[in-house]
Amino acid sequence: MKLRHAAALALTGWYLMTPPLTYDGPRYGFTVQSDAPLSKWVVTDAADSASECEQGHYALVKDSGKTMDKARPHSNEWANAIAYAQSQCIASNDPRLAK
């Protein structure tokens, strides 16, 4: 690996990202747009390393399960829990973020 590539990797931060929500009206409530392009996803947290991001991801997914058990389906709280369960750690220099 060339030195400039190693330096670029060292400067890469990590984002814990969740898919966006849409509100489909009072009859249908909120839905998670997990098929949305990554550039439309929401940065939930930032980390300095992939392992730090994965720790935050694990905690978020664990908490989302507890929330889904209590929340009313298609409520904002329920949809957020679904989005958190689908969250991903993404490198800050991932080209899909720019599209």
HUHU-V833026 format. One record per pair of residues at least 12 apart in sequence whose C-alpha atoms are under 7 Angstrom apart, sorted by the first residue. I is the first residue (numbers start at 1). GAP is how many residues later the second one is. If there is no record, write none. Layout:
BEGIN
i	gap
I	GAP
I	GAP
END
This chain:
BEGIN
i	gap
12	79
12	80
12	81
13	34
13	35
13	36
13	78
13	79
14	32
14	33
14	34
14	35
14	36
14	39
14	75
14	76
14	77
14	78
15	28
15	30
15	31
15	32
15	38
15	74
15	75
15	76
15	77
16	27
16	28
16	29
16	30
16	37
16	41
16	71
16	72
16	73
16	74
17	24
17	25
17	26
17	27
17	70
17	71
17	72
18	23
18	24
18	25
18	26
18	65
18	66
18	68
18	69
18	70
19	13
19	14
19	15
19	17
19	22
19	23
19	64
19	68
20	12
20	13
20	20
20	21
20	22
21	12
28	46
29	45
29	46
30	44
30	45
30	46
30	49
31	43
31	48
32	47
32	51
38	58
38	59
39	57
39	58
39	59
39	60
53	36
54	35
60	24
61	23
61	24
64	17
64	18
64	20
64	21
67	14
68	13
END
